[in-house]
Amino acid sequence: MCSLYSMTTTVDEMRRVFGPFAGDTSNLPPFDNIYPGYQAPVLLRSEDGGLKLETMTWGLPGPAAAGSRPVTNVRNLESQFWRSSLHNPRWRCLIPVTRFCEWTGEPDRGTGRKSKVWFGQSDQPVFAFAGVWRPADSGLLMAFLTCEANSVVGAVHPKAMPVILEPGSFDVWLDSERVDACALARPFPDERMVQFAD
């Protein structure tokens, strides 16, 4: 489960990758370490059909049966709990990312702690996770989809990886019927990913 990512690129670079968007972009700081419960920039459809930049808190309220604990990674796309978020394009969003972290499975022998391993794209300084969002009394909340891990991520965390969207699929994720949108939940190509040291 991905529980840490970064978004440190410039607004100009975001516009190059995602196209024009509205919102308060005059003072977007770097988000070096985004953990669950932290705020992060998110792009969603505005009422005029364009993109709008919002800041949202990472973590959606989970099912009551599970204690309503915040959910950060959405894996079971067939779950009745997520059906409305995935069925209605209004609740889908793009989560800009510059890199994401998975933790090594075994603790370091010297420190007793697991180590961070960072991943990114080899051909894009900023990319997007497929996200879902909701308004709440506390503000706007979001989470992102996960899928089967590719070989690069799977060597560190074999269970899953975030759903990374190709630039050509942004509109499909934001606007298409549920079946077409959910078909994007697949491992990102190994050859276009890089691994970084902490």
Phi, psi and omega in degrees: 000126178284123181233018179199132172209173181231153172217098190237010182278172181276162176298321179298319179292323176299318180294326178297321183275317187261348184089182182294149175209153179265178179116171181282100182247014184286336185215060180274110183281165172290140177251086188291318183225102180258112178252164173308137183091349178271162176270152182205155177286143182219144175250131177222168178288132174270173183295335179272004177093352176275190176261149178226135178271127176231160172253128183229157176270136183280113177135116177260146177302131181272182180299145179299326181297337179259017178083011180057024177296143181301136177257126180255330182238123182259113184252314185275092184286350178267355181297136177300331182296325183263357187302316183293322179296324182274331182287321183263114181304337180303329185266010177261152182210169173253131180250104181294140185217141170257331173194160178225160188242142165233153183259142178299148184291328183250137177297150176295137183294329182281316185260340183079005181249153174285155182256149176278139171233123184259146180230149176206187178263144180281340186241004179219129177285339176220140181220188186227137165274149172281117185240164170232154184216165177207148170279153177212169179301329182275354182131199180270137183237150180215164171209168178232158182282151172234163182213185175302140181285144171280183185291325182294307179288321183298336177294337179255316183225091188288346187286318187193167172214160177297151174281112179262128183266138170289148178307324180288352181253005180302312182293326178298314180296318186281335192236342191277170174298157185307315184299314180292320180295315182289340176294343178283350181281080181216159183299140177286146182303132181304317188291349181251016178243149176232156179247138180244149171282154180292000000 
